[in-house]
Amino acid sequence: MRIFGQDTDASLRIVTIAHRGGIIPGIPENSLLGFKKSIDIGVDVIEIDLRATRDDEIIIMHDESIDRTTNGRGKVVELTIEELRQFDLGIDQQIPTFKELLSLVKGSKIKLLLDIKVSGNLDKKSIIELIESFEMTQNVIRGVRTLEDLNEFHQLNSDIRTLGFISTLDQLELFMENRINIIRIWPEWIESTNNIIDKIHQKGIPVWITAGNLTVHELQVLIEQGVNGIIHDSPELLVGLLK
């Protein structure tokens, strides 16, 4: 079995993925401090959300606006990086750029899972060129939601692995037939669809699952059902369970 979408000797290990960089009490989500904490805890992968500013800087922010997570207001796409730098995520943390995170993790074993938020000025080519400039093509996994995005990314660089953030079960067959390296599913799909994990595994594709804030017991059930990677809010709970 493959756990990162490529052959590996660590075939029985579950990949630990920190959702939004890790939702850690007292530390802002998608912040450099949060990323460092998740790395110290020992996760394998940091999941991040990419957006573009008005002046085309690639930054890390889950929401369309900065209202919830900063002391400012406005949509990311309508603000420049200089304007965004004026606001605070909390405890003196600024909104990080993708370049800053690449610099932080370069040379480490940490991998990045990119949830690329669709917007008119978020240029896929710029994302790929930045990854290439840091020589991080083997440490980044692109998340895609459409076959159009999947094909475009493959044309830009076919060496970077791709995860399908499929939103409905109708997409499953299409993605499995189109050079996807990893499939992300939801817990409720396991209950509603017979042998969905086995079906994906038969194609040689690892299954990662978005588990949110599920309990230890609920995570243990998912592991018994054969998932290969877990995207969870709490890196401490996840790593503690899988040590």
PyRosetta script that sets phi, psi and omega in degrees:
from pyrosetta import init, pose_from_sequence

init()
pose = pose_from_sequence("MRIFGQDTDASLRIVTIAHRGGIIPGIPENSLLGFKKSIDIGVDVIEIDLRATRDDEIIIMHDESIDRTTNGRGKVVELTIEELRQFDLGIDQQIPTFKELLSLVKGSKIKLLLDIKVSGNLDKKSIIELIESFEMTQNVIRGVRTLEDLNEFHQLNSDIRTLGFISTLDQLELFMENRINIIRIWPEWIESTNNIIDKIHQKGIPVWITAGNLTVHELQVLIEQGVNGIIHDSPELLVGLLK")
pose.set_psi(1, 151.8)
pose.set_omega(1, 178.5)
pose.set_phi(2, -110.8)
pose.set_psi(2, 138.4)
pose.set_omega(2, -177.5)
pose.set_phi(3, -108.7)
pose.set_psi(3, -26.0)
pose.set_omega(3, 176.6)
pose.set_phi(4, -109.1)
pose.set_psi(4, 15.3)
pose.set_omega(4, -176.8)
pose.set_phi(5, 82.9)
pose.set_psi(5, 14.7)
pose.set_omega(5, 175.2)
pose.set_phi(6, -147.2)
pose.set_psi(6, 162.1)
pose.set_omega(6, -178.6)
pose.set_phi(7, -62.8)
pose.set_psi(7, 140.2)
pose.set_omega(7, -179.1)
pose.set_phi(8, -151.5)
pose.set_psi(8, 152.4)
pose.set_omega(8, 175.8)
pose.set_phi(9, -78.5)
pose.set_psi(9, -21.8)
pose.set_omega(9, -178.0)
pose.set_phi(10, -83.9)
pose.set_psi(10, 56.3)
pose.set_omega(10, -168.0)
pose.set_phi(11, -69.7)
pose.set_psi(11, -23.3)
pose.set_omega(11, -175.5)
pose.set_phi(12, -100.1)
pose.set_psi(12, -1.0)
pose.set_omega(12, -176.0)
pose.set_phi(13, -85.7)
pose.set_psi(13, 139.4)
pose.set_omega(13, 177.0)
pose.set_phi(14, -86.8)
pose.set_psi(14, 131.5)
pose.set_omega(14, 178.6)
pose.set_phi(15, -76.7)
pose.set_psi(15, 130.6)
pose.set_omega(15, 179.1)
pose.set_phi(16, -100.4)
pose.set_psi(16, 123.7)
pose.set_omega(16, -175.0)
pose.set_phi(17, -124.0)
pose.set_psi(17, 122.6)
pose.set_omega(17, -179.4)
pose.set_phi(18, -84.0)
pose.set_psi(18, 110.9)
pose.set_omega(18, -179.5)
pose.set_phi(19, -66.8)
pose.set_psi(19, 130.1)
pose.set_omega(19, -177.1)
pose.set_phi(20, 52.9)
pose.set_psi(20, 35.5)
pose.set_omega(20, 180.0)
pose.set_phi(21, 80.3)
pose.set_psi(21, -4.0)
pose.set_omega(21, -177.0)
pose.set_phi(22, 110.3)
pose.set_psi(22, 120.8)
pose.set_omega(22, 176.6)
pose.set_phi(23, -94.2)
pose.set_psi(23, 94.1)
pose.set_omega(23, -171.4)
pose.set_phi(24, -113.2)
pose.set_psi(24, 125.3)
pose.set_omega(24, -178.8)
pose.set_phi(25, -52.0)
pose.set_psi(25, 129.4)
pose.set_omega(25, 177.0)
pose.set_phi(26, 85.5)
pose.set_psi(26, -4.7)
pose.set_omega(26, -179.1)
pose.set_phi(27, -123.4)
pose.set_psi(27, 130.6)
pose.set_omega(27, -178.6)
pose.set_phi(28, -63.5)
pose.set_psi(28, 139.5)
pose.set_omega(28, 176.3)
pose.set_phi(29, -66.4)
pose.set_psi(29, 152.6)
pose.set_omega(29, 178.7)
pose.set_phi(30, 51.2)
pose.set_psi(30, 43.7)
pose.set_omega(30, 176.1)
pose.set_phi(31, -119.6)
pose.set_psi(31, 156.7)
pose.set_omega(31, 178.3)
pose.set_phi(32, -60.4)
pose.set_psi(32, -36.3)
pose.set_omega(32, 178.0)
pose.set_phi(33, -64.7)
pose.set_psi(33, -40.7)
pose.set_omega(33, 177.0)
pose.set_phi(34, -64.2)
pose.set_psi(34, -41.4)
pose.set_omega(34, 178.5)
pose.set_phi(35, -62.0)
pose.set_psi(35, -44.3)
pose.set_omega(35, -179.9)
pose.set_phi(36, -61.9)
pose.set_psi(36, -40.8)
pose.set_omega(36, -179.6)
pose.set_phi(37, -64.3)
pose.set_psi(37, -43.7)
pose.set_omega(37, 179.1)
pose.set_phi(38, -63.3)
pose.set_psi(38, -37.8)
pose.set_omega(38, 176.8)
pose.set_phi(39, -63.6)
pose.set_psi(39, -44.1)
pose.set_omega(39, 179.5)
pose.set_phi(40, -63.0)
pose.set_psi(40, -36.6)
pose.set_omega(40, 179.2)
pose.set_phi(41, -66.1)
pose.set_psi(41, -33.7)
pose.set_omega(41, 173.9)
pose.set_phi(42, 114.1)
pose.set_psi(42, 24.3)
pose.set_omega(42, 177.8)
pose.set_phi(43, -69.2)
pose.set_psi(43, 159.4)
pose.set_omega(43, 176.6)
pose.set_phi(44, -86.2)
pose.set_psi(44, -35.6)
pose.set_omega(44, -171.6)
pose.set_phi(45, -136.3)
pose.set_psi(45, 141.5)
pose.set_omega(45, 172.4)
pose.set_phi(46, -110.1)
pose.set_psi(46, 121.7)
pose.set_omega(46, 176.6)
pose.set_phi(47, -91.0)
pose.set_psi(47, 130.3)
pose.set_omega(47, -178.2)
pose.set_phi(48, -132.8)
pose.set_psi(48, 159.7)
pose.set_omega(48, -179.2)
pose.set_phi(49, -112.9)
pose.set_psi(49, 122.6)
pose.set_omega(49, -177.9)
pose.set_phi(50, -102.1)
pose.set_psi(50, 133.5)
pose.set_omega(50, 173.2)
pose.set_phi(51, -136.3)
pose.set_psi(51, 163.4)
pose.set_omega(51, 178.6)
pose.set_phi(52, -113.3)
pose.set_psi(52, 140.4)
pose.set_omega(52, 176.6)
pose.set_phi(53, -80.5)
pose.set_psi(53, 176.8)
pose.set_omega(53, 179.7)
pose.set_phi(54, -61.6)
pose.set_psi(54, -32.2)
pose.set_omega(54, 179.6)
pose.set_phi(55, -100.3)
pose.set_psi(55, 25.1)
pose.set_omega(55, 168.4)
pose.set_phi(56, 71.0)
pose.set_psi(56, 19.5)
pose.set_omega(56, 171.5)
pose.set_phi(57, -79.1)
pose.set_psi(57, 135.8)
pose.set_omega(57, 179.4)
pose.set_phi(58, -88.7)
pose.set_psi(58, 116.5)
pose.set_omega(58, -177.4)
pose.set_phi(59, -120.5)
pose.set_psi(59, 171.3)
pose.set_omega(59, -178.1)
pose.set_phi(60, -110.0)
pose.set_psi(60, 113.6)
pose.set_omega(60, -177.2)
pose.set_phi(61, -161.4)
pose.set_psi(61, 127.3)
pose.set_omega(61, -178.9)
pose.set_phi(62, -72.6)
pose.set_psi(62, -50.2)
pose.set_omega(62, -173.2)
pose.set_phi(63, -79.9)
pose.set_psi(63, 158.6)
pose.set_omega(63, 175.1)
pose.set_phi(64, -65.8)
pose.set_psi(64, -33.2)
pose.set_omega(64, 178.9)
pose.set_phi(65, -114.2)
pose.set_psi(65, 166.9)
pose.set_omega(65, 179.6)
pose.set_phi(66, -96.0)
pose.set_psi(66, 6.2)
pose.set_omega(66, -171.9)
pose.set_phi(67, -60.8)
pose.set_psi(67, -42.9)
pose.set_omega(67, -173.3)
pose.set_phi(68, -75.9)
pose.set_psi(68, -38.4)
pose.set_omega(68, -168.1)
pose.set_phi(69, -104.7)
pose.set_psi(69, -5.0)
pose.set_omega(69, 179.1)
pose.set_phi(70, -129.5)
pose.set_psi(70, 177.7)
pose.set_omega(70, 175.0)
pose.set_phi(71, -92.1)
pose.set_psi(71, 15.9)
pose.set_omega(71, 177.1)
pose.set_phi(72, -114.9)
pose.set_psi(72, -175.0)
pose.set_omega(72, 179.1)
pose.set_phi(73, -140.2)
pose.set_psi(73, 152.8)
pose.set_omega(73, 176.3)
pose.set_phi(74, 126.8)
pose.set_psi(74, 164.8)
pose.set_omega(74, 177.9)
pose.set_phi(75, -87.2)
pose.set_psi(75, 140.8)
pose.set_omega(75, -179.5)
pose.set_phi(76, -54.9)
pose.set_psi(76, -44.3)
pose.set_omega(76, -174.7)
pose.set_phi(77, -66.6)
pose.set_psi(77, -16.5)
pose.set_omega(77, -178.8)
pose.set_phi(78, -100.2)
pose.set_psi(78, 1.5)
pose.set_omega(78, -177.1)
pose.set_phi(79, -120.7)
pose.set_psi(79, 147.4)
pose.set_omega(79, 176.1)
pose.set_phi(80, -84.6)
pose.set_psi(80, 165.8)
pose.set_omega(80, 178.5)
pose.set_phi(81, -63.2)
pose.set_psi(81, -36.0)
pose.set_omega(81, 178.4)
pose.set_phi(82, -63.6)
pose.set_psi(82, -40.3)
pose.set_omega(82, 177.6)
pose.set_phi(83, -66.9)
pose.set_psi(83, -40.8)
pose.set_omega(83, -179.8)
pose.set_phi(84, -65.7)
pose.set_psi(84, -31.8)
pose.set_omega(84, -179.0)
pose.set_phi(85, -67.3)
pose.set_psi(85, -13.6)
pose.set_omega(85, 179.2)
pose.set_phi(86, -77.6)
pose.set_psi(86, -15.8)
pose.set_omega(86, -175.4)
pose.set_phi(87, -101.7)
pose.set_psi(87, 160.8)
pose.set_omega(87, -171.8)
pose.set_phi(88, -120.2)
pose.set_psi(88, 133.2)
pose.set_omega(88, 174.2)
pose.set_phi(89, -77.5)
pose.set_psi(89, -16.8)
pose.set_omega(89, -173.3)
pose.set_phi(90, 123.6)
pose.set_psi(90, 148.7)
pose.set_omega(90, -176.7)
pose.set_phi(91, 42.4)
pose.set_psi(91, 47.5)
pose.set_omega(91, 174.7)
pose.set_phi(92, 61.5)
pose.set_psi(92, 29.3)
pose.set_omega(92, 176.6)
pose.set_phi(93, -99.8)
pose.set_psi(93, 127.6)
pose.set_omega(93, 176.0)
pose.set_phi(94, -93.2)
pose.set_psi(94, 162.3)
pose.set_omega(94, 174.7)
pose.set_phi(95, -62.1)
pose.set_psi(95, 122.0)
pose.set_omega(95, -177.3)
pose.set_phi(96, -81.7)
pose.set_psi(96, 153.3)
pose.set_omega(96, 172.3)
pose.set_phi(97, -92.4)
pose.set_psi(97, 159.2)
pose.set_omega(97, 176.3)
pose.set_phi(98, -61.0)
pose.set_psi(98, -37.7)
pose.set_omega(98, 179.7)
pose.set_phi(99, -61.4)
pose.set_psi(99, -39.7)
pose.set_omega(99, 180.0)
pose.set_phi(100, -64.8)
pose.set_psi(100, -39.8)
pose.set_omega(100, 179.2)
pose.set_phi(101, -69.5)
pose.set_psi(101, -41.1)
pose.set_omega(101, 177.1)
pose.set_phi(102, -58.5)
pose.set_psi(102, -41.0)
pose.set_omega(102, 178.2)
pose.set_phi(103, -64.7)
pose.set_psi(103, -37.9)
pose.set_omega(103, -179.4)
pose.set_phi(104, -64.8)
pose.set_psi(104, -42.5)
pose.set_omega(104, -172.4)
pose.set_phi(105, -96.8)
pose.set_psi(105, -7.5)
pose.set_omega(105, -179.3)
pose.set_phi(106, -57.9)
pose.set_psi(106, 132.7)
pose.set_omega(106, 179.3)
pose.set_phi(107, 89.0)
pose.set_psi(107, -4.7)
pose.set_omega(107, 178.3)
pose.set_phi(108, -100.2)
pose.set_psi(108, 178.3)
pose.set_omega(108, 177.3)
pose.set_phi(109, -89.4)
pose.set_psi(109, -5.4)
pose.set_omega(109, -177.5)
pose.set_phi(110, -65.8)
pose.set_psi(110, 137.9)
pose.set_omega(110, 174.6)
pose.set_phi(111, -111.0)
pose.set_psi(111, 154.8)
pose.set_omega(111, -178.7)
pose.set_phi(112, -114.7)
pose.set_psi(112, 131.2)
pose.set_omega(112, 172.6)
pose.set_phi(113, -105.3)
pose.set_psi(113, 118.8)
pose.set_omega(113, -175.1)
pose.set_phi(114, -95.8)
pose.set_psi(114, 119.9)
pose.set_omega(114, 168.8)
pose.set_phi(115, -98.8)
pose.set_psi(115, 100.8)
pose.set_omega(115, -171.1)
pose.set_phi(116, -90.5)
pose.set_psi(116, 111.1)
pose.set_omega(116, -176.8)
pose.set_phi(117, -78.7)
pose.set_psi(117, 126.0)
pose.set_omega(117, -174.9)
pose.set_phi(118, -69.3)
pose.set_psi(118, 127.7)
pose.set_omega(118, 172.0)
pose.set_phi(119, -158.6)
pose.set_psi(119, 158.4)
pose.set_omega(119, -173.3)
pose.set_phi(120, -61.9)
pose.set_psi(120, -28.8)
pose.set_omega(120, -175.4)
pose.set_phi(121, -108.2)
pose.set_psi(121, 11.1)
pose.set_omega(121, 175.1)
pose.set_phi(122, -90.7)
pose.set_psi(122, 103.0)
pose.set_omega(122, -171.4)
pose.set_phi(123, -88.5)
pose.set_psi(123, 119.2)
pose.set_omega(123, -179.0)
pose.set_phi(124, -61.6)
pose.set_psi(124, -37.3)
pose.set_omega(124, -179.2)
pose.set_phi(125, -62.2)
pose.set_psi(125, -39.3)
pose.set_omega(125, 179.5)
pose.set_phi(126, -65.3)
pose.set_psi(126, -38.2)
pose.set_omega(126, 177.9)
pose.set_phi(127, -61.8)
pose.set_psi(127, -48.2)
pose.set_omega(127, -178.6)
pose.set_phi(128, -64.4)
pose.set_psi(128, -42.9)
pose.set_omega(128, -179.1)
pose.set_phi(129, -63.2)
pose.set_psi(129, -35.6)
pose.set_omega(129, 178.3)
pose.set_phi(130, -67.7)
pose.set_psi(130, -43.4)
pose.set_omega(130, 177.1)
pose.set_phi(131, -60.2)
pose.set_psi(131, -44.5)
pose.set_omega(131, -179.5)
pose.set_phi(132, -64.5)
pose.set_psi(132, -38.0)
pose.set_omega(132, -178.2)
pose.set_phi(133, -64.8)
pose.set_psi(133, -27.7)
pose.set_omega(133, 176.9)
pose.set_phi(134, -93.3)
pose.set_psi(134, 3.1)
pose.set_omega(134, -178.5)
pose.set_phi(135, 53.9)
pose.set_psi(135, 49.5)
pose.set_omega(135, -174.3)
pose.set_phi(136, -117.6)
pose.set_psi(136, 21.9)
pose.set_omega(136, -175.4)
pose.set_phi(137, -61.9)
pose.set_psi(137, -27.4)
pose.set_omega(137, -180.0)
pose.set_phi(138, -89.2)
pose.set_psi(138, -4.5)
pose.set_omega(138, -177.6)
pose.set_phi(139, -111.5)
pose.set_psi(139, 5.7)
pose.set_omega(139, -178.2)
pose.set_phi(140, -123.3)
pose.set_psi(140, 139.3)
pose.set_omega(140, 175.2)
pose.set_phi(141, -121.4)
pose.set_psi(141, 122.2)
pose.set_omega(141, -178.7)
pose.set_phi(142, -86.3)
pose.set_psi(142, 131.1)
pose.set_omega(142, 173.2)
pose.set_phi(143, -94.4)
pose.set_psi(143, 131.2)
pose.set_omega(143, 180.0)
pose.set_phi(144, -130.2)
pose.set_psi(144, 152.3)
pose.set_omega(144, -179.3)
pose.set_phi(145, -117.4)
pose.set_psi(145, -10.9)
pose.set_omega(145, 179.7)
pose.set_phi(146, -134.6)
pose.set_psi(146, 156.3)
pose.set_omega(146, 176.3)
pose.set_phi(147, -66.2)
pose.set_psi(147, -29.7)
pose.set_omega(147, 177.2)
pose.set_phi(148, -61.7)
pose.set_psi(148, -45.5)
pose.set_omega(148, 177.4)
pose.set_phi(149, -65.0)
pose.set_psi(149, -42.1)
pose.set_omega(149, 179.7)
pose.set_phi(150, -58.0)
pose.set_psi(150, -48.8)
pose.set_omega(150, -178.4)
pose.set_phi(151, -66.5)
pose.set_psi(151, -38.3)
pose.set_omega(151, 180.0)
pose.set_phi(152, -65.1)
pose.set_psi(152, -42.7)
pose.set_omega(152, 178.8)
pose.set_phi(153, -65.8)
pose.set_psi(153, -38.9)
pose.set_omega(153, 178.5)
pose.set_phi(154, -63.3)
pose.set_psi(154, -36.1)
pose.set_omega(154, 178.2)
pose.set_phi(155, -67.4)
pose.set_psi(155, -34.9)
pose.set_omega(155, -179.7)
pose.set_phi(156, -74.3)
pose.set_psi(156, -42.1)
pose.set_omega(156, 177.5)
pose.set_phi(157, -164.4)
pose.set_psi(157, 109.2)
pose.set_omega(157, -176.1)
pose.set_phi(158, -83.2)
pose.set_psi(158, -4.0)
pose.set_omega(158, -178.8)
pose.set_phi(159, -85.2)
pose.set_psi(159, -17.8)
pose.set_omega(159, -179.2)
pose.set_phi(160, -84.5)
pose.set_psi(160, 126.4)
pose.set_omega(160, -177.5)
pose.set_phi(161, -67.7)
pose.set_psi(161, 155.8)
pose.set_omega(161, -173.9)
pose.set_phi(162, -131.9)
pose.set_psi(162, 133.9)
pose.set_omega(162, 176.2)
pose.set_phi(163, -109.8)
pose.set_psi(163, 135.2)
pose.set_omega(163, 178.5)
pose.set_phi(164, -90.6)
pose.set_psi(164, 109.5)
pose.set_omega(164, 173.0)
pose.set_phi(165, -82.5)
pose.set_psi(165, 65.9)
pose.set_omega(165, -175.5)
pose.set_phi(166, -69.5)
pose.set_psi(166, 137.0)
pose.set_omega(166, -175.1)
pose.set_phi(167, -96.5)
pose.set_psi(167, -20.8)
pose.set_omega(167, 177.8)
pose.set_phi(168, -138.2)
pose.set_psi(168, 155.3)
pose.set_omega(168, 179.5)
pose.set_phi(169, -64.8)
pose.set_psi(169, -22.2)
pose.set_omega(169, 178.4)
pose.set_phi(170, -60.8)
pose.set_psi(170, -24.6)
pose.set_omega(170, -177.6)
pose.set_phi(171, -83.5)
pose.set_psi(171, -13.3)
pose.set_omega(171, -169.5)
pose.set_phi(172, -57.7)
pose.set_psi(172, -53.1)
pose.set_omega(172, -177.8)
pose.set_phi(173, -60.9)
pose.set_psi(173, -42.6)
pose.set_omega(173, -179.3)
pose.set_phi(174, -59.6)
pose.set_psi(174, -46.1)
pose.set_omega(174, -178.7)
pose.set_phi(175, -68.3)
pose.set_psi(175, -39.6)
pose.set_omega(175, -179.4)
pose.set_phi(176, -64.3)
pose.set_psi(176, -27.1)
pose.set_omega(176, -178.6)
pose.set_phi(177, -89.5)
pose.set_psi(177, -0.3)
pose.set_omega(177, -172.1)
pose.set_phi(178, -128.3)
pose.set_psi(178, 56.3)
pose.set_omega(178, 167.7)
pose.set_phi(179, 59.5)
pose.set_psi(179, 32.7)
pose.set_omega(179, 176.1)
pose.set_phi(180, -84.7)
pose.set_psi(180, 142.4)
pose.set_omega(180, -177.2)
pose.set_phi(181, -93.7)
pose.set_psi(181, -31.9)
pose.set_omega(181, -178.8)
pose.set_phi(182, -142.2)
pose.set_psi(182, 145.5)
pose.set_omega(182, 175.6)
pose.set_phi(183, -114.7)
pose.set_psi(183, 131.1)
pose.set_omega(183, 173.1)
pose.set_phi(184, -99.6)
pose.set_psi(184, 130.9)
pose.set_omega(184, 176.5)
pose.set_phi(185, -125.0)
pose.set_psi(185, 175.1)
pose.set_omega(185, 177.6)
pose.set_phi(186, -108.3)
pose.set_psi(186, 149.7)
pose.set_omega(186, -178.2)
pose.set_phi(187, -54.5)
pose.set_psi(187, -39.2)
pose.set_omega(187, -176.6)
pose.set_phi(188, -66.5)
pose.set_psi(188, -21.7)
pose.set_omega(188, 178.2)
pose.set_phi(189, -68.2)
pose.set_psi(189, -30.9)
pose.set_omega(189, 179.6)
pose.set_phi(190, -64.2)
pose.set_psi(190, -38.0)
pose.set_omega(190, -179.4)
pose.set_phi(191, -74.4)
pose.set_psi(191, -33.8)
pose.set_omega(191, -174.1)
pose.set_phi(192, -90.1)
pose.set_psi(192, -15.0)
pose.set_omega(192, -174.5)
pose.set_phi(193, -127.9)
pose.set_psi(193, 116.8)
pose.set_omega(193, -178.5)
pose.set_phi(194, -62.3)
pose.set_psi(194, 128.4)
pose.set_omega(194, 171.6)
pose.set_phi(195, 58.8)
pose.set_psi(195, 32.1)
pose.set_omega(195, -177.6)
pose.set_phi(196, -63.1)
pose.set_psi(196, -39.1)
pose.set_omega(196, -179.7)
pose.set_phi(197, -67.2)
pose.set_psi(197, -44.5)
pose.set_omega(197, 178.0)
pose.set_phi(198, -60.9)
pose.set_psi(198, -38.3)
pose.set_omega(198, -179.4)
pose.set_phi(199, -62.3)
pose.set_psi(199, -41.4)
pose.set_omega(199, 178.9)
pose.set_phi(200, -71.9)
pose.set_psi(200, -41.4)
pose.set_omega(200, 179.3)
pose.set_phi(201, -61.7)
pose.set_psi(201, -33.1)
pose.set_omega(201, 178.9)
pose.set_phi(202, -61.4)
pose.set_psi(202, -23.0)
pose.set_omega(202, 176.0)
pose.set_phi(203, -88.8)
pose.set_psi(203, 2.3)
pose.set_omega(203, -179.1)
pose.set_phi(204, 76.1)
pose.set_psi(204, 22.4)
pose.set_omega(204, -175.6)
pose.set_phi(205, -109.2)
pose.set_psi(205, 129.1)
pose.set_omega(205, 176.1)
pose.set_phi(206, -68.7)
pose.set_psi(206, 153.6)
pose.set_omega(206, 179.2)
pose.set_phi(207, -114.3)
pose.set_psi(207, 119.2)
pose.set_omega(207, 172.2)
pose.set_phi(208, -107.6)
pose.set_psi(208, 151.7)
pose.set_omega(208, -174.7)
pose.set_phi(209, -132.0)
pose.set_psi(209, 136.5)
pose.set_omega(209, 174.2)
pose.set_phi(210, -84.2)
pose.set_psi(210, 111.2)
pose.set_omega(210, -171.6)
pose.set_phi(211, -107.5)
pose.set_psi(211, -1.2)
pose.set_omega(211, 176.1)
pose.set_phi(212, 53.7)
pose.set_psi(212, -120.2)
pose.set_omega(212, 179.6)
pose.set_phi(213, -115.2)
pose.set_psi(213, 35.4)
pose.set_omega(213, 179.6)
pose.set_phi(214, -59.1)
pose.set_psi(214, 152.2)
pose.set_omega(214, -178.0)
pose.set_phi(215, -76.6)
pose.set_psi(215, 168.9)
pose.set_omega(215, 177.5)
pose.set_phi(216, -57.1)
pose.set_psi(216, -44.6)
pose.set_omega(216, 179.7)
pose.set_phi(217, -60.8)
pose.set_psi(217, -44.5)
pose.set_omega(217, -179.2)
pose.set_phi(218, -65.2)
pose.set_psi(218, -36.7)
pose.set_omega(218, 177.4)
pose.set_phi(219, -67.5)
pose.set_psi(219, -39.1)
pose.set_omega(219, 178.8)
pose.set_phi(220, -61.8)
pose.set_psi(220, -36.3)
pose.set_omega(220, 176.9)
pose.set_phi(221, -63.6)
pose.set_psi(221, -43.3)
pose.set_omega(221, 179.3)
pose.set_phi(222, -62.3)
pose.set_psi(222, -40.9)
pose.set_omega(222, 179.4)
pose.set_phi(223, -63.4)
pose.set_psi(223, -43.3)
pose.set_omega(223, 178.1)
pose.set_phi(224, -62.5)
pose.set_psi(224, -28.3)
pose.set_omega(224, -179.6)
pose.set_phi(225, -82.0)
pose.set_psi(225, -6.9)
pose.set_omega(225, 169.7)
pose.set_phi(226, 106.0)
pose.set_psi(226, 13.6)
pose.set_omega(226, 178.6)
pose.set_phi(227, -67.1)
pose.set_psi(227, 151.5)
pose.set_omega(227, -177.5)
pose.set_phi(228, -103.3)
pose.set_psi(228, -18.4)
pose.set_omega(228, 179.5)
pose.set_phi(229, -150.7)
pose.set_psi(229, 146.1)
pose.set_omega(229, -178.4)
pose.set_phi(230, -126.1)
pose.set_psi(230, 123.1)
pose.set_omega(230, 175.3)
pose.set_phi(231, -96.0)
pose.set_psi(231, 111.5)
pose.set_omega(231, -172.5)
pose.set_phi(232, -132.8)
pose.set_psi(232, 150.8)
pose.set_omega(232, -179.1)
pose.set_phi(233, -65.0)
pose.set_psi(233, -39.5)
pose.set_omega(233, -172.9)
pose.set_phi(234, -102.3)
pose.set_psi(234, 104.9)
pose.set_omega(234, 177.5)
pose.set_phi(235, -64.5)
pose.set_psi(235, -32.4)
pose.set_omega(235, -179.2)
pose.set_phi(236, -65.0)
pose.set_psi(236, -46.5)
pose.set_omega(236, 178.8)
pose.set_phi(237, -63.3)
pose.set_psi(237, -44.2)
pose.set_omega(237, -175.1)
pose.set_phi(238, -66.2)
pose.set_psi(238, -50.1)
pose.set_omega(238, -179.0)
pose.set_phi(239, -66.8)
pose.set_psi(239, -37.2)
pose.set_omega(239, 177.6)
pose.set_phi(240, -61.4)
pose.set_psi(240, -37.5)
pose.set_omega(240, 179.8)
pose.set_phi(241, -70.1)
pose.set_psi(241, -35.6)
pose.set_omega(241, -170.4)
pose.set_phi(242, -103.0)
pose.set_psi(242, 8.6)
pose.set_omega(242, 177.4)
pose.set_phi(243, -61.2)
pose.dump_pdb("model.pdb")
